[in-house]
Amino acid sequence: MPSIPEQLAELEKLKLKRQLIELNSPQSTTIDCAAGPLINFASNDYLGLSQEPELIAAHQAATRQWGVGSGSSRLITGSLRPHHQLEEQLASIKQTQAALTFTSGFATAIGTLPALVGPRDLILVDKLAHASLIDGIKLSRAKFRSFRHNDLDHLSSLLQNAQAKRQPNQRLLIVTESVFSMDGDHAPLREIVALKAAYDAWLLLDEAHGFGCFGNNGAGLAHQLGVHQQIDIHLGTLSKAVGLAGGFIAADRQVIDLLINRARSFIYSTAPPPAIAHTAQRALDLITGPLGTKRRHQLDQLRQLAAQLLNCPAASAIIPILLGSSETAIAASQSLRNQGLLIPAIRYPTVPQNSARLRLTLNANHTLPQVKNAAQAINQFLSTT
Ligand SMILES: *Cc1c(COP(=O)(O)O)cnc(C)c1O
């Protein structure tokens, strides 16, 4: 392994070295940092709930009632009433028998996969699946193959192959996302669900970017498409549209009972602060109520405007503007930043080599003029390269 200075120099040379941006303000649609005030097109707080006054008040009240920390892991004395209530509410929204929360979506993925599959099993995973899913898969020590992104022919040929060699009791698990984090496009869930039924496979669906944003009450894309009953394991996060922090699985009671006993990131980690679990319930009330409907509608309008001005498909709040090289993506992002717009460059290894891009993320609280300005500035940059 090269030395640390060598590794850093290499990253620098490849234009892959990343840096933290310190904010001097709360994160919102406008932020303040060393570069000055910026319009923020980089957060996953799709519905703007992280700064919602009603939730701040709920969090303050819950902190007074429950304190700031949970004191231990869930299996010791860290399983407080707000955790249980939140899990019941999540199960009810997801229409599953049960749900279980974790400290983050990442912890959810790396705890759940090894608890459900092992070395004798086979996982088929979309090529663009999130790092947390990949790490969970690796930790499970199951065999795995990736299928080309959203490619049903490839998936079905891998399934066929697996079927031919399937051992008794071997589990076959398909892992994909509903809304992809770096491309913003949707998985063909109806077709995937049909395939998984045909091959007697399980399906784990990561709705990190779908939960809160799709479906009548924000339950997710699977609900919007009416295929939610066919998803065996729903994975979600409380850190994106819900505006807080944490992750969850919604599934059958027995799956949840097994996770309580086997998911190491659940068992060996301190429970999330109870005030977070309480506030998440109020956030879910908002998401499933009129405010959620209104914010999803606003997001839709902004998305349509961006799609029209940028002349690109915009299936979600995540809009990728593909540029290819890391240099171009960084130059684009820098030029936009000079115009007061924070639109990050996404590079390898977050996305495949030579598919560096700008990633414009919309928030229901952006204004139409803010989105219009951003799209015009992006078009301006594109026309000069
Ligand atoms: C962000 C993300 C996660 C992790 O969720 P956190 O709560 O941020 O840890 C998992 N899967 C996908 C697809 C994500 O985009």
PDBQT file of the ligand as one rigid body, heavy atoms in Angstrom, charges set to zero:
ROOT
HETATM    1  C1  LIG A 401     -27.840   7.916   1.597  1.00  0.00    +0.000 C 
HETATM    2  C2  LIG A 401     -28.098   6.525   1.221  1.00  0.00    +0.000 A 
HETATM    3  C3  LIG A 401     -28.021   5.511   2.167  1.00  0.00    +0.000 A 
HETATM    4  C4  LIG A 401     -27.510   5.746   3.553  1.00  0.00    +0.000 C 
HETATM    5  O1  LIG A 401     -28.406   6.465   4.328  1.00  0.00    +0.000 OA
HETATM    6  P1  LIG A 401     -27.855   7.360   5.527  1.00  0.00    +0.000 P 
HETATM    7  O2  LIG A 401     -29.035   7.479   6.429  1.00  0.00    +0.000 OA
HETATM    8  O3  LIG A 401     -27.421   8.659   4.937  1.00  0.00    +0.000 OA
HETATM    9  O4  LIG A 401     -26.735   6.629   6.166  1.00  0.00    +0.000 OA
HETATM   10  C5  LIG A 401     -28.356   4.234   1.765  1.00  0.00    +0.000 A 
HETATM   11  N1  LIG A 401     -28.740   3.966   0.502  1.00  0.00    +0.000 NA
HETATM   12  C6  LIG A 401     -28.813   4.931  -0.421  1.00  0.00    +0.000 A 
HETATM   13  C7  LIG A 401     -29.252   4.596  -1.799  1.00  0.00    +0.000 C 
HETATM   14  C8  LIG A 401     -28.483   6.240  -0.096  1.00  0.00    +0.000 A 
HETATM   15  O5  LIG A 401     -28.510   7.182  -1.029  1.00  0.00    +0.000 OA
ENDROOT
TORSDOF 0
